[in-house]
């Protein structure tokens, strides 16, 4: 399964969000080939959605145990109080088609996440940001993998002549110098994972205390 390219990196506010899957995708398909196509469609949608709204960590805790059809009244109330600018990191909106009033069940959503995990595009989160294969309700969604973020950071380091320079982690993701880059505003834990791949390749060194860490690129 190749889900690369699901994220274009387009941060233009006029760029429309991905379309929610159609009715058949909310009902678990029994045919294995069709079910695989269903999971592939959902996986690509999850990555595109999280990329569009820059969601790094997703919570499944608000999902219903079973596939549901929301009442019209509830749907109208929710729609009146939720705008595209107020998208949270919860999965309620992600796995919900407002027009159809249908939601993906918790079990089916978890199956989509597990499908993403097989391709290295998701990881379950446990305490202190660590990952586990056991399956909590908190998930890292890698619309860009740590390795891909590392490549973007390394390219910027080369382009701006930062090799041999010490930068704080805050400067990397919040500083004026990185405004306009894809990794500006990157989740701190994802940044640590990305830099960790560079450290393993002897391309960077991280030092300092947890709340004031710096990094030097080689």
Backbone as a printed PyTorch tensor [residue, N CA C, xyz], in Angstrom:
tensor([[[  0.8440,  -1.1960,   0.0000],
         [  0.0000,   0.0000,   0.0000],
         [  0.8750,   1.2400,   0.0000]],

        [[  0.6450,   2.1470,  -0.9240],
         [  1.4170,   3.3770,  -0.9860],
         [  0.4790,   4.5540,  -0.8310]],

        [[  0.5740,   5.2410,   0.3250],
         [ -0.2930,   6.3810,   0.5970],
         [  0.4700,   7.6850,   0.4990]],

        [[  1.6870,   7.6610,  -0.0140],
         [  2.4550,   8.8830,  -0.1640],
         [  1.7840,   9.7690,  -1.1880]],

        [[  1.9650,  11.0680,  -1.0170],
         [  1.3570,  12.0060,  -1.9510],
         [ -0.0400,  12.4090,  -1.5500]],

        [[ -0.5620,  11.8230,  -0.4280],
         [ -1.8890,  12.1900,   0.0350],
         [ -1.9010,  13.6100,   0.5690]],

        [[ -0.7210,  14.1070,   0.9510],
         [ -0.6150,  15.4650,   1.4710],
         [  0.1760,  16.3100,   0.4830]],

        [[ -0.4650,  17.3270,  -0.0530],
         [  0.2030,  18.1830,  -1.0260],
         [  1.0290,  19.2590,  -0.3620]],

        [[  0.7690,  19.5010,   0.9380],
         [  1.4700,  20.5660,   1.6350],
         [  0.9000,  21.9330,   1.3210]],

        [[ -0.2370,  21.9700,   0.6160],
         [ -0.8630,  23.2360,   0.2480],
         [ -1.5260,  23.8530,   1.4660]],

        [[ -1.0000,  24.9900,   1.9450],
         [ -1.5350,  25.6330,   3.1360],
         [ -2.3660,  26.8720,   2.7740]],

        [[ -2.7160,  26.9970,   1.4870],
         [ -3.5400,  28.1060,   1.0470],
         [ -4.9130,  27.9860,   1.7000]],

        [[ -5.3650,  29.0140,   2.4440],
         [ -6.6720,  28.9290,   3.1120],
         [ -7.8280,  28.7760,   2.1350]],

        [[ -7.6090,  29.0970,   0.8550],
         [ -8.6610,  28.9490,  -0.1340],
         [ -8.7050,  27.5340,  -0.6940]],

        [[ -7.6990,  26.7320,  -0.3670],
         [ -7.6590,  25.3430,  -0.8350],
         [ -8.7250,  24.5460,  -0.1110]],

        [[ -9.6170,  23.9090,  -0.8710],
         [-10.7420,  23.2010,  -0.2650],
         [-10.2790,  21.9440,   0.4650]],

        [[-10.9440,  21.6140,   1.5880],
         [-10.6020,  20.3760,   2.3010],
         [-11.0300,  19.1650,   1.4940]],

        [[-10.4720,  17.9970,   1.7940],
         [-10.8440,  16.7850,   1.0620],
         [-12.3060,  16.4390,   1.2810]],

        [[-12.9050,  15.7770,   0.3070],
         [-14.3170,  15.4080,   0.3980],
         [-14.4950,  14.1580,   1.2510]],

        [[-15.5460,  14.1670,   2.0630],
         [-15.8540,  13.0130,   2.9040],
         [-16.2920,  11.8530,   2.0180]],

        [[-15.8220,  10.6170,   2.3210],
         [-16.2210,   9.4570,   1.5250],
         [-17.7350,   9.3080,   1.3850]],

        [[-18.1520,   8.6520,   0.3120],
         [-19.5650,   8.5020,  -0.0150],
         [-20.2220,   7.3950,   0.8050]],

        [[-21.5780,   7.2630,   0.7310],
         [-22.3430,   6.3280,   1.5720],
         [-21.7920,   4.9210,   1.7270]],

        [[-21.3720,   4.2390,   0.6440],
         [-20.9120,   2.8540,   0.8100],
         [-19.7270,   2.7070,   1.7610]],

        [[-18.9600,   3.7660,   1.9320],
         [-17.7710,   3.6720,   2.7700],
         [-18.0940,   3.7140,   4.2590]],

        [[-19.3390,   3.9870,   4.6160],
         [-19.7290,   3.9940,   6.0280],
         [-20.2840,   2.6400,   6.4650]],

        [[-20.4240,   1.7230,   5.5280],
         [-20.8940,   0.3690,   5.8320],
         [-19.7690,  -0.6050,   5.5420]],

        [[-19.4190,  -1.4040,   6.5520],
         [-18.3000,  -2.3280,   6.3830],
         [-18.5880,  -3.3110,   5.2550]],

        [[-17.6970,  -3.3500,   4.2770],
         [-17.8690,  -4.2430,   3.1360],
         [-17.3850,  -5.6540,   3.4880]],

        [[-18.1570,  -6.6430,   3.0790],
         [-17.8240,  -8.0280,   3.4350],
         [-16.8690,  -8.6780,   2.4310]],

        [[-16.9290,  -8.2560,   1.1790],
         [-16.0110,  -8.7770,   0.1810],
         [-14.6060,  -8.2560,   0.4740]],

        [[-13.6100,  -9.1460,   0.5220],
         [-12.2630,  -8.7590,   0.9320],
         [-11.6410,  -7.7110,   0.0070]],

        [[-11.8200,  -7.8760,  -1.2840],
         [-11.2570,  -6.9170,  -2.2370],
         [-11.9060,  -5.5520,  -2.0680]],

        [[-13.2270,  -5.5560,  -1.9250],
         [-13.9620,  -4.2970,  -1.7490],
         [-13.6100,  -3.6510,  -0.4210]],

        [[-13.4440,  -4.5000,   0.5990],
         [-13.1090,  -3.9700,   1.9240],
         [-11.7230,  -3.3270,   1.9160]],

        [[-10.7900,  -3.9330,   1.2030],
         [ -9.4380,  -3.3600,   1.0960],
         [ -9.5060,  -2.0000,   0.3950]],

        [[-10.3260,  -1.9060,  -0.6540],
         [-10.5020,  -0.6350,  -1.3650],
         [-11.1380,   0.4040,  -0.4440]],

        [[-12.0580,  -0.0560,   0.4030],
         [-12.7170,   0.8220,   1.3630],
         [-11.7080,   1.3790,   2.3620]],

        [[-10.8530,   0.5100,   2.8870],
         [ -9.8440,   0.9380,   3.8530],
         [ -8.8310,   1.8900,   3.2070]],

        [[ -8.4600,   1.6010,   1.9640],
         [ -7.5110,   2.4650,   1.2530],
         [ -8.0980,   3.8600,   1.0650]],

        [[ -9.3800,   3.9160,   0.7150],
         [-10.0620,   5.1960,   0.5180],
         [-10.0910,   5.9810,   1.8300]],

        [[-10.4640,   5.3130,   2.9170],
         [-10.5320,   5.9820,   4.2130],
         [ -9.1420,   6.4350,   4.6670]],

        [[ -8.1390,   5.5800,   4.4690],
         [ -6.7810,   5.9220,   4.8940],
         [ -6.2830,   7.1650,   4.1640]],

        [[ -6.5090,   7.2240,   2.8620],
         [ -6.0950,   8.3850,   2.0810],
         [ -6.8400,   9.6340,   2.5250]],

        [[ -8.1250,   9.4650,   2.8360],
         [ -8.9270,  10.5980,   3.2930],
         [ -8.4270,  11.1180,   4.6400]],

        [[ -8.1170,  10.2080,   5.5610],
         [ -7.6200,  10.6120,   6.8730],
         [ -6.3420,  11.4380,   6.7300]],

        [[ -5.4120,  10.9630,   5.9000],
         [ -4.1610,  11.6820,   5.7000],
         [ -4.3940,  13.0530,   5.0690]],

        [[ -5.2630,  13.1050,   4.0590],
         [ -5.5390,  14.3680,   3.3800],
         [ -6.2240,  15.3570,   4.3200]],

        [[ -7.1600,  14.8510,   5.1270],
         [ -7.8940,  15.6930,   6.0820],
         [ -6.9450,  16.2570,   7.1400]],

        [[ -6.1340,  15.3850,   7.7300],
         [ -5.2110,  15.8230,   8.7780],
         [ -4.1530,  16.7630,   8.2190]],

        [[ -3.7420,  16.5290,   6.9750],
         [ -2.7940,  17.4380,   6.3270],
         [ -3.4290,  18.8040,   6.1440]],

        [[ -4.6530,  18.8300,   5.6190],
         [ -5.3310,  20.0980,   5.3330],
         [ -5.4850,  20.9440,   6.5940]],

        [[ -5.8830,  20.2910,   7.7010],
         [ -6.1050,  21.0100,   8.9550],
         [ -4.8930,  20.9650,   9.8850]],

        [[ -3.7840,  20.3930,   9.3940],
         [ -2.5520,  20.2620,  10.1660],
         [ -2.8230,  19.6370,  11.5450]],

        [[ -3.4640,  18.5010,  11.5140],
         [ -3.7230,  17.7180,  12.7190],
         [ -2.6290,  16.6630,  12.8280]],

        [[ -1.9100,  16.6690,  13.9300],
         [ -0.8140,  15.7220,  14.1300],
         [ -1.2250,  14.5590,  15.0310]],

        [[ -2.0900,  14.8460,  15.9860],
         [ -2.5120,  13.8390,  16.9550],
         [ -4.0410,  13.7720,  16.9550]],

        [[ -4.5740,  12.5710,  16.8300],
         [ -6.0110,  12.3730,  16.6720],
         [ -6.5700,  11.5520,  17.8270]],

        [[ -7.7010,  11.9860,  18.3660],
         [ -8.3630,  11.2530,  19.4460],
         [ -9.5850,  10.5200,  18.9120]],

        [[ -9.6740,   9.2280,  19.2190],
         [-10.8140,   8.4140,  18.7980],
         [-11.8590,   8.2820,  19.8990]],

        [[-11.6220,   8.8930,  21.0410],
         [-12.4460,   8.6520,  22.2270],
         [-13.8880,   9.1060,  22.0800]],

        [[-14.1670,  10.0610,  21.1740],
         [-15.5330,  10.5630,  21.0620],
         [-16.4080,   9.8000,  20.0980]],

        [[-15.8750,   8.7480,  19.4820],
         [-16.6330,   8.0070,  18.4870],
         [-17.6060,   7.0200,  19.1260]],

        [[-18.7190,   6.7970,  18.4500],
         [-19.7220,   5.8400,  18.9220],
         [-19.2100,   4.4140,  18.7200]],

        [[-19.6110,   3.4810,  19.6040],
         [-19.1890,   2.0780,  19.4360],
         [-19.6610,   1.4640,  18.1190]],

        [[-20.7730,   1.9800,  17.5730],
         [-21.3030,   1.4280,  16.3320],
         [-21.5280,   2.5440,  15.3210]],

        [[-21.6690,   2.1550,  14.0370],
         [-21.9710,   3.1290,  12.9990],
         [-23.3320,   3.7390,  13.2790]],

        [[-23.4240,   5.0600,  13.2210],
         [-24.6680,   5.7110,  13.5920],
         [-25.1500,   6.6680,  12.5200]],

        [[-26.4580,   6.9380,  12.5800],
         [-27.0680,   7.9970,  11.7870],
         [-27.5570,   9.0290,  12.7660]],

        [[-26.9980,  10.2340,  12.7120],
         [-27.3220,  11.2870,  13.6610],
         [-28.6530,  11.9100,  13.3140]],

        [[-29.4390,  12.2580,  14.3270],
         [-30.7210,  12.9000,  14.0830],
         [-30.5170,  14.2380,  13.3990]],

        [[-31.5180,  14.6610,  12.6160],
         [-31.4260,  15.9260,  11.8900],
         [-31.2470,  17.0840,  12.8350]],

        [[-31.9610,  17.0640,  13.9570],
         [-31.8760,  18.1600,  14.9220],
         [-30.4730,  18.2740,  15.4820]],

        [[-29.8980,  17.1150,  15.8540],
         [-28.5410,  17.1200,  16.3980],
         [-27.5530,  17.6060,  15.3660]],

        [[-27.7430,  17.1550,  14.1150],
         [-26.8370,  17.5590,  13.0510],
         [-26.8770,  19.0520,  12.8210]],

        [[-28.0800,  19.6310,  12.8080],
         [-28.2190,  21.0620,  12.5720],
         [-27.6040,  21.8610,  13.6910]],

        [[-27.7660,  21.3680,  14.9390],
         [-27.1790,  22.0640,  16.0730],
         [-25.6700,  22.0420,  15.9950]],

        [[-25.1090,  20.8570,  15.6830],
         [-23.6680,  20.7210,  15.5730],
         [-23.1220,  21.5920,  14.4570]],

        [[-23.8350,  21.6000,  13.3180],
         [-23.3690,  22.3670,  12.1780],
         [-23.3920,  23.8520,  12.4680]],

        [[-24.3330,  24.2750,  13.3020],
         [-24.4460,  25.6950,  13.6240],
         [-23.3370,  26.1500,  14.5440]],

        [[-22.7630,  25.2120,  15.3070],
         [-21.7580,  25.5970,  16.2960],
         [-20.3500,  25.2350,  15.8870]],

        [[-20.1940,  24.5520,  14.7470],
         [-18.8680,  24.1250,  14.3150],
         [-18.5760,  24.6450,  12.9200]],

        [[-17.4740,  25.3250,  12.7520],
         [-17.0690,  25.8120,  11.4360],
         [-15.7750,  25.1310,  11.0470]],

        [[-15.3970,  25.2640,   9.7790],
         [-14.1640,  24.6300,   9.2980],
         [-12.9480,  25.2050,   9.9810]],

        [[-13.0820,  26.4100,  10.5390],
         [-11.9610,  27.0490,  11.2180],
         [-11.8100,  26.5550,  12.6440]],

        [[-12.7730,  25.7180,  13.0900],
         [-12.7630,  25.2670,  14.4770],
         [-12.5850,  23.7590,  14.5680]],

        [[-11.9380,  23.1800,  13.5880],
         [-11.7200,  21.7330,  13.5750],
         [-10.7880,  21.3460,  14.7120]],

        [[-11.1820,  20.3760,  15.5110],
         [-10.3640,  19.9330,  16.6370],
         [ -9.5910,  18.6970,  16.2370]],

        [[ -8.8090,  18.1730,  17.1800],
         [ -8.0440,  16.9660,  16.8940],
         [ -8.8490,  15.7120,  17.2100]],

        [[-10.1580,  15.8670,  17.4770],
         [-11.0180,  14.7160,  17.6850],
         [-11.4410,  14.1240,  16.3510]],

        [[-11.8520,  12.8500,  16.3760],
         [-12.1990,  12.1590,  15.1320],
         [-13.6780,  12.2990,  14.7820]],

        [[-14.4510,  13.0020,  15.6290],
         [-15.8860,  13.0970,  15.3950],
         [-16.2120,  13.6870,  14.0310]],

        [[-15.5340,  14.7800,  13.6700],
         [-15.7840,  15.4160,  12.3840],
         [-15.1320,  14.6510,  11.2390]],

        [[-13.9670,  14.1160,  11.4980],
         [-13.2270,  13.3920,  10.4720],
         [-14.0130,  12.2110,   9.9220]],

        [[-14.6370,  11.4420,  10.7990],
         [-15.3590,  10.2380,  10.3740],
         [-16.8670,  10.4690,  10.3040]],

        [[-17.2550,  11.7070,   9.9920],
         [-18.6700,  12.0700,   9.9590],
         [-19.0120,  12.7500,   8.6440]],

        [[-20.0580,  12.2730,   7.9760],
         [-20.5760,  12.9120,   6.7750],
         [-21.8480,  13.6500,   7.1660]],

        [[-21.7680,  14.9710,   7.2390],
         [-22.9090,  15.7780,   7.6780],
         [-24.1090,  15.6260,   6.7480]],

        [[-23.8360,  15.6160,   5.4440],
         [-24.9250,  15.5470,   4.4840],
         [-25.7230,  14.2620,   4.6400]],

        [[-25.0150,  13.1650,   4.9310],
         [-25.6780,  11.8650,   5.0910],
         [-26.0770,  11.5890,   6.5350]],

        [[-25.5630,  12.4110,   7.4640],
         [-25.7640,  12.1700,   8.8930],
         [-25.2680,  10.7780,   9.2930]],

        [[-24.1170,  10.4000,   8.7640],
         [-23.5540,   9.0890,   9.0910],
         [-22.1720,   9.2500,   9.6980]],

        [[-21.8860,   8.4010,  10.6820],
         [-20.5810,   8.3880,  11.3280],
         [-19.9830,   6.9850,  11.2410]],

        [[-18.6690,   6.9370,  11.1400],
         [-17.9840,   5.6510,  11.2030],
         [-17.8970,   5.2310,  12.6660]],

        [[-18.0770,   3.9520,  12.9470],
         [-18.0210,   3.4790,  14.3200],
         [-16.5940,   3.5240,  14.8610]],

        [[-16.4890,   3.4360,  16.1670],
         [-15.1780,   3.4330,  16.8170],
         [-14.3440,   2.2540,  16.3100]],

        [[-14.9680,   1.0780,  16.2170],
         [-14.2500,  -0.1270,  15.7780],
         [-13.7790,   0.0140,  14.3330]],

        [[-14.6350,   0.5570,  13.4720],
         [-14.2590,   0.7120,  12.0670],
         [-13.1900,   1.7900,  11.9000]],

        [[-13.2820,   2.8570,  12.6940],
         [-12.2620,   3.9120,  12.6410],
         [-10.9170,   3.3540,  13.0960]],

        [[-10.9410,   2.5270,  14.1350],
         [ -9.7000,   1.9090,  14.6040],
         [ -9.1100,   0.9870,  13.5370]],

        [[ -9.9730,   0.3260,  12.7770],
         [ -9.4780,  -0.5320,  11.7000],
         [ -8.7670,   0.3080,  10.6350]],

        [[ -9.2910,   1.5000,  10.3670],
         [ -8.6440,   2.4080,   9.4100],
         [ -7.2730,   2.8300,   9.9410]],

        [[ -7.2220,   3.1440,  11.2340],
         [ -5.9490,   3.5440,  11.8500],
         [ -4.9420,   2.4030,  11.7850]],

        [[ -5.3920,   1.1860,  12.0650],
         [ -4.4960,   0.0340,  11.9960],
         [ -4.0030,  -0.2000,  10.5680]],

        [[ -4.8440,   0.1000,   9.5950],
         [ -4.4580,   0.0060,   8.1890],
         [ -3.3530,   1.0150,   7.8920]],

        [[ -3.4800,   2.2160,   8.4510],
         [ -2.4560,   3.2490,   8.2950],
         [ -1.1570,   2.8420,   8.9980]],

        [[ -1.2890,   2.1860,  10.1480],
         [ -0.1130,   1.7590,  10.9050],
         [  0.7470,   0.8020,  10.0860]],

        [[  0.1030,  -0.0690,   9.3200],
         [  0.8440,  -1.0390,   8.5210],
         [  1.7290,  -0.3580,   7.4820]],

        [[  1.3500,   0.8530,   7.0930],
         [  2.1180,   1.6000,   6.1100],
         [  3.0210,   2.6380,   6.7780]],

        [[  3.0900,   2.5960,   8.1240],
         [  3.9280,   3.5410,   8.8490],
         [  3.3640,   4.9440,   8.8890]],

        [[  2.0460,   5.0740,   8.6920],
         [  1.4230,   6.3940,   8.6450],
         [  0.6400,   6.7360,   9.9060]],

        [[  0.6940,   5.8780,  10.9060],
         [  0.0210,   6.1600,  12.1770],
         [  0.6700,   5.3440,  13.2790]],

        [[  0.5810,   5.8720,  14.5070],
         [  1.0750,   5.1690,  15.6910],
         [  0.1840,   5.5230,  16.8700]],

        [[ -0.1090,   4.5380,  17.6940],
         [ -0.8700,   4.8120,  18.9030],
         [  0.0330,   5.4740,  19.9420]],

        [[ -0.5410,   6.3670,  20.7090],
         [  0.2020,   7.1120,  21.7170],
         [ -0.1680,   6.6210,  23.1080]],

        [[  0.8360,   6.4120,  23.9400],
         [  0.6120,   6.0730,  25.3460],
         [  1.1470,   7.2160,  26.1960]],

        [[  1.4050,   6.9570,  27.4660],
         [  1.8770,   8.0000,  28.3590],
         [  3.1820,   8.6230,  27.9210]],

        [[  3.3130,   9.9150,  28.2000],
         [  4.5310,  10.6940,  27.9140],
         [  4.8800,  10.7400,  26.4350]],

        [[  3.8390,  10.5600,  25.5770],
         [  4.0590,  10.6950,  24.1450],
         [  4.6790,   9.4890,  23.4760]],

        [[  4.9550,   8.4190,  24.2610],
         [  5.5490,   7.2180,  23.6680],
         [  4.4970,   6.4920,  22.8390]],

        [[  4.9310,   5.5440,  22.0290],
         [  4.0010,   4.8360,  21.1640],
         [  3.8460,   3.3900,  21.6000]],

        [[  2.7090,   2.8250,  21.2440],
         [  2.4240,   1.4470,  21.6190],
         [  1.6170,   0.7760,  20.5250]],

        [[  1.7850,  -0.5160,  20.3750],
         [  1.0040,  -1.2590,  19.3970],
         [ -0.2810,  -1.8030,  20.0050]],

        [[ -0.4920,  -1.5280,  21.2800],
         [ -1.6600,  -2.0760,  21.9650],
         [ -2.9490,  -1.4060,  21.5080]],

        [[ -2.8840,  -0.1290,  21.1700],
         [ -4.0850,   0.5310,  20.6710],
         [ -4.8160,   1.3700,  21.6870]],

        [[ -4.3010,   2.5490,  21.9910],
         [ -5.0260,   3.4870,  22.8340],
         [ -5.9810,   4.2630,  21.9420]],

        [[ -6.6500,   5.2690,  22.5030],
         [ -7.5590,   6.0810,  21.7000],
         [ -6.8930,   7.3500,  21.1870]],

        [[ -5.6010,   7.5010,  21.4190],
         [ -4.8650,   8.6670,  20.9500],
         [ -3.8460,   8.1990,  19.9120]],

        [[ -3.8430,   8.8730,  18.7630],
         [ -3.0700,   8.3740,  17.6190],
         [ -2.2540,   9.4880,  16.9620]],

        [[ -0.9830,   9.1870,  16.6700],
         [ -0.1990,  10.0590,  15.7930],
         [ -0.5950,   9.7380,  14.3650]],

        [[ -0.9290,  10.7650,  13.5910],
         [ -1.2310,  10.5660,  12.1760],
         [ -0.0970,  11.1870,  11.3680]],

        [[  0.6150,  10.3460,  10.6430],
         [  1.7960,  10.8010,   9.9110],
         [  1.4580,  11.1110,   8.4570]],

        [[  0.7830,  12.2410,   8.2170],
         [  0.5880,  12.6640,   6.8240],
         [  1.9300,  13.0530,   6.2290]],

        [[  2.8790,  13.3400,   7.0850],
         [  4.2940,  13.3090,   6.7310],
         [  4.9670,  12.5010,   7.8380]],

        [[  5.7390,  11.5150,   7.4750],
         [  6.4190,  10.7010,   8.4760],
         [  7.5530,  11.5020,   9.1030]],

        [[  8.0390,  11.0760,  10.2800],
         [  9.1950,  11.7520,  10.8700],
         [ 10.3790,  11.8440,   9.9030]],

        [[ 10.5760,  10.8110,   9.1030],
         [ 11.6620,  10.8220,   8.1260],
         [ 11.4390,  11.8960,   7.0580]],

        [[ 10.1880,  12.0660,   6.6540],
         [  9.8660,  13.0910,   5.6500],
         [ 10.0340,  14.4960,   6.2330]],

        [[  9.6370,  14.6840,   7.5000],
         [  9.8600,  15.9780,   8.1530],
         [ 11.3570,  16.2420,   8.2690]],

        [[ 12.1190,  15.2070,   8.6020],
         [ 13.5720,  15.3560,   8.7250],
         [ 14.1760,  15.8090,   7.4040]],

        [[ 13.6890,  15.2450,   6.2960],
         [ 14.2040,  15.6220,   4.9800],
         [ 13.8960,  17.0800,   4.6630]],

        [[ 12.7040,  17.5370,   5.0430],
         [ 12.3330,  18.9340,   4.8050],
         [ 13.2020,  19.8780,   5.6340]],

        [[ 13.4310,  19.4970,   6.8910],
         [ 14.2760,  20.3210,   7.7710],
         [ 15.7050,  20.3600,   7.2540]],

        [[ 16.2080,  19.2010,   6.8620],
         [ 17.5860,  19.1270,   6.3640],
         [ 17.7590,  19.9540,   5.0870]],

        [[ 16.7430,  19.9250,   4.2230],
         [ 16.8070,  20.7140,   2.9910],
         [ 16.8520,  22.2090,   3.3140]],

        [[ 16.0660,  22.6170,   4.3090],
         [ 16.0550,  24.0330,   4.7200],
         [ 17.4030,  24.4300,   5.3170]],

        [[ 17.9860,  23.5270,   6.1150],
         [ 19.3010,  23.7860,   6.7110],
         [ 20.3340,  24.0400,   5.6110]],

        [[ 20.3050,  23.2240,   4.5700],
         [ 21.2370,  23.3870,   3.4540],
         [ 20.9770,  24.6840,   2.6920]],

        [[ 19.6980,  24.9480,   2.4220],
         [ 19.3310,  26.1320,   1.6360],
         [ 19.6920,  27.4330,   2.3530]],

        [[ 19.6370,  27.4170,   3.6760],
         [ 19.8790,  28.6500,   4.4470],
         [ 21.2610,  28.6860,   5.0840]],

        [[ 22.0980,  27.6900,   4.7850],
         [ 23.4580,  27.6800,   5.3050],
         [ 23.5440,  27.5590,   6.8120]],

        [[ 22.7050,  26.6780,   7.3890],
         [ 22.6530,  26.5320,   8.8430],
         [ 23.5220,  25.4030,   9.3830]],

        [[ 24.2510,  24.6980,   8.5280],
         [ 25.0930,  23.6110,   9.0390],
         [ 26.2010,  24.1980,   9.9190]],

        [[ 26.3600,  23.5750,  11.0890],
         [ 27.3340,  24.0720,  12.0590],
         [ 26.7470,  25.1180,  12.9910]],

        [[ 25.5250,  25.5400,  12.7190],
         [ 24.8540,  26.5440,  13.5430],
         [ 24.0020,  25.8700,  14.6130]],

        [[ 23.9550,  26.4760,  15.7820],
         [ 23.1010,  25.9670,  16.8580],
         [ 21.7770,  26.7130,  16.8240]],

        [[ 20.6980,  25.9660,  16.7590],
         [ 19.3550,  26.5440,  16.7690],
         [ 18.5600,  25.9190,  17.8980]],

        [[ 17.7020,  26.7080,  18.5300],
         [ 16.8080,  26.1310,  19.5290],
         [ 15.6700,  25.4380,  18.7910]],

        [[ 15.0390,  24.4690,  19.4500],
         [ 13.9110,  23.7870,  18.8200],
         [ 12.7640,  24.7530,  18.5890]],

        [[ 12.6590,  25.7430,  19.4820],
         [ 11.6180,  26.7670,  19.3250],
         [ 11.8570,  27.5520,  18.0390]],

        [[ 13.0970,  27.9170,  17.7780],
         [ 13.4150,  28.6700,  16.5620],
         [ 13.0490,  27.8770,  15.3170]],

        [[ 13.2510,  26.5620,  15.3740],
         [ 12.9790,  25.7260,  14.2040],
         [ 11.5060,  25.7360,  13.8100]],

        [[ 10.6320,  25.6950,  14.7940],
         [  9.2070,  25.5690,  14.4590],
         [  8.3940,  26.8360,  14.7110]],

        [[  8.9560,  27.7790,  15.4680],
         [  8.1930,  28.9920,  15.7920],
         [  8.9060,  30.2810,  15.3940]],

        [[ 10.1670,  30.1840,  15.0230],
         [ 10.9530,  31.3720,  14.7130],
         [ 10.5750,  32.0210,  13.3880]],

        [[ 10.9100,  33.3030,  13.2580],
         [ 10.5940,  34.0500,  12.0340],
         [ 11.2860,  33.4590,  10.8070]],

        [[ 12.4540,  32.8570,  11.0160],
         [ 13.2320,  32.3460,   9.8770],
         [ 12.5450,  31.1780,   9.1790]],

        [[ 11.6630,  30.4760,   9.8820],
         [ 11.0240,  29.3090,   9.2620],
         [  9.5870,  29.5760,   8.8310]],

        [[  9.1290,  30.8070,   8.9940],
         [  7.7750,  31.1440,   8.5450],
         [  7.6710,  30.8660,   7.0400]],

        [[  6.6280,  30.1600,   6.6500],
         [  6.4580,  29.8190,   5.2410],
         [  6.9420,  28.4320,   4.9000]],

        [[  7.7030,  27.8130,   5.8180],
         [  8.1190,  26.4270,   5.5960],
         [  7.0230,  25.4970,   6.1000]],

        [[  7.0060,  24.2830,   5.5870],
         [  5.9850,  23.3230,   6.0150],
         [  6.1330,  22.9320,   7.4820]],

        [[  7.3700,  22.9610,   8.0030],
         [  7.5620,  22.5060,   9.3740],
         [  7.3920,  23.6280,  10.4010]],

        [[  7.0690,  24.8400,   9.9510],
         [  6.7600,  25.9080,  10.9030],
         [  5.4500,  25.5450,  11.5980]],

        [[  5.4650,  25.5270,  12.9370],
         [  4.2850,  25.1130,  13.6930],
         [  4.1830,  23.6220,  13.9070]],

        [[  5.2250,  22.8920,  13.5620],
         [  5.2320,  21.4310,  13.7290],
         [  5.0820,  21.0530,  15.1940]],

        [[  4.3140,  19.9990,  15.4540],
         [  4.1350,  19.5050,  16.8180],
         [  5.5070,  19.1860,  17.4230]],

        [[  5.7730,  19.6400,  18.6730],
         [  7.0910,  19.4380,  19.2860],
         [  7.5310,  17.9770,  19.3550]],

        [[  6.5900,  17.0760,  19.6100],
         [  6.9630,  15.6600,  19.7000],
         [  7.2930,  15.0770,  18.3310]],

        [[  6.5840,  15.5380,  17.3000],
         [  6.9210,  15.1020,  15.9410],
         [  8.2930,  15.6480,  15.5560]],

        [[  8.5650,  16.8860,  15.9750],
         [  9.8840,  17.4730,  15.7130],
         [ 10.9840,  16.6240,  16.3440]],

        [[ 10.7670,  16.1860,  17.5880],
         [ 11.7510,  15.3420,  18.2570],
         [ 11.9780,  14.0410,  17.4900]],

        [[ 10.8960,  13.4560,  16.9910],
         [ 11.0210,  12.2190,  16.2180],
         [ 11.8150,  12.4680,  14.9310]],

        [[ 11.5250,  13.5950,  14.2780],
         [ 12.2140,  13.9250,  13.0280],
         [ 13.7040,  14.1580,  13.2750]],

        [[ 14.0070,  14.9470,  14.3020],
         [ 15.4080,  15.2110,  14.6150],
         [ 16.1210,  13.9390,  15.0500]],

        [[ 15.3780,  13.0380,  15.6960],
         [ 15.9590,  11.7630,  16.1130],
         [ 16.4740,  10.9640,  14.9320]],

        [[ 15.7790,  11.0430,  13.7950],
         [ 16.2560,  10.3240,  12.6120],
         [ 17.5470,  10.9360,  12.0780]],

        [[ 17.6860,  12.2670,  12.2230],
         [ 18.9140,  12.9350,  11.7860],
         [ 20.0670,  12.6110,  12.7340]],

        [[ 19.7640,  12.5060,  14.0180],
         [ 20.7900,  12.1430,  15.0000],
         [ 21.3300,  10.7450,  14.7020]],

        [[ 20.4390,   9.8110,  14.3770],
         [ 20.8610,   8.4450,  14.0800],
         [ 21.7650,   8.3790,  12.8470]],

        [[ 21.5870,   9.3320,  11.9610],
         [ 22.4080,   9.3830,  10.7420],
         [ 23.6170,  10.2910,  10.9140]],

        [[ 23.8520,  10.7200,  12.1620],
         [ 24.9760,  11.6140,  12.4760],
         [ 24.8930,  12.9360,  11.7100]],

        [[ 23.6710,  13.3780,  11.4530],
         [ 23.4550,  14.6410,  10.7520],
         [ 23.1100,  15.7770,  11.7120]],

        [[ 22.8590,  15.4270,  12.9750],
         [ 22.4810,  16.4480,  13.9500],
         [ 22.8040,  15.9710,  15.3560]],

        [[ 22.9010,  16.9200,  16.2820],
         [ 23.1150,  16.6090,  17.6970],
         [ 22.1720,  17.4820,  18.5130]],

        [[ 21.4340,  16.8540,  19.4170],
         [ 20.5060,  17.5810,  20.2820],
         [ 21.1240,  17.6710,  21.6670]],

        [[ 21.0330,  18.8430,  22.2850],
         [ 21.5880,  19.0220,  23.6240],
         [ 20.7740,  20.0460,  24.3850]],

        [[ 21.0460,  20.1340,  25.6860],
         [ 20.3150,  21.0760,  26.5360],
         [ 19.2330,  20.3850,  27.3310]],

        [[ 18.5840,  21.1320,  28.2210],
         [ 17.5160,  20.5800,  29.0530],
         [ 16.2330,  20.4760,  28.2500]],

        [[ 15.2660,  19.7540,  28.7850],
         [ 14.0430,  19.4450,  28.0510],
         [ 13.2920,  20.6920,  27.5990]],

        [[ 13.2880,  21.7430,  28.4440],
         [ 12.5090,  22.9280,  28.1020],
         [ 13.3150,  23.9630,  27.3320]],

        [[ 14.5930,  23.7130,  27.0830],
         [ 15.4020,  24.6680,  26.3210],
         [ 16.4500,  23.9310,  25.4840]],

        [[ 15.9500,  22.9880,  24.6880],
         [ 16.8600,  22.1700,  23.8880],
         [ 17.3130,  22.9190,  22.6300]],

        [[ 18.5100,  22.5800,  22.2030],
         [ 19.0520,  23.1250,  20.9630],
         [ 19.4950,  21.9930,  20.0650]],

        [[ 19.7430,  22.3120,  18.8100],
         [ 20.1930,  21.3080,  17.8720],
         [ 21.2650,  21.9120,  16.9660]],

        [[ 22.2750,  21.1120,  16.6850],
         [ 23.3390,  21.5180,  15.7770],
         [ 23.3460,  20.5310,  14.6140]],

        [[ 23.3810,  21.0790,  13.4060],
         [ 23.3310,  20.2390,  12.2070],
         [ 24.7220,  20.1050,  11.6090]],

        [[ 25.0220,  18.9050,  11.1070],
         [ 26.3450,  18.6230,  10.5280],
         [ 26.2140,  18.3170,   9.0360]]])
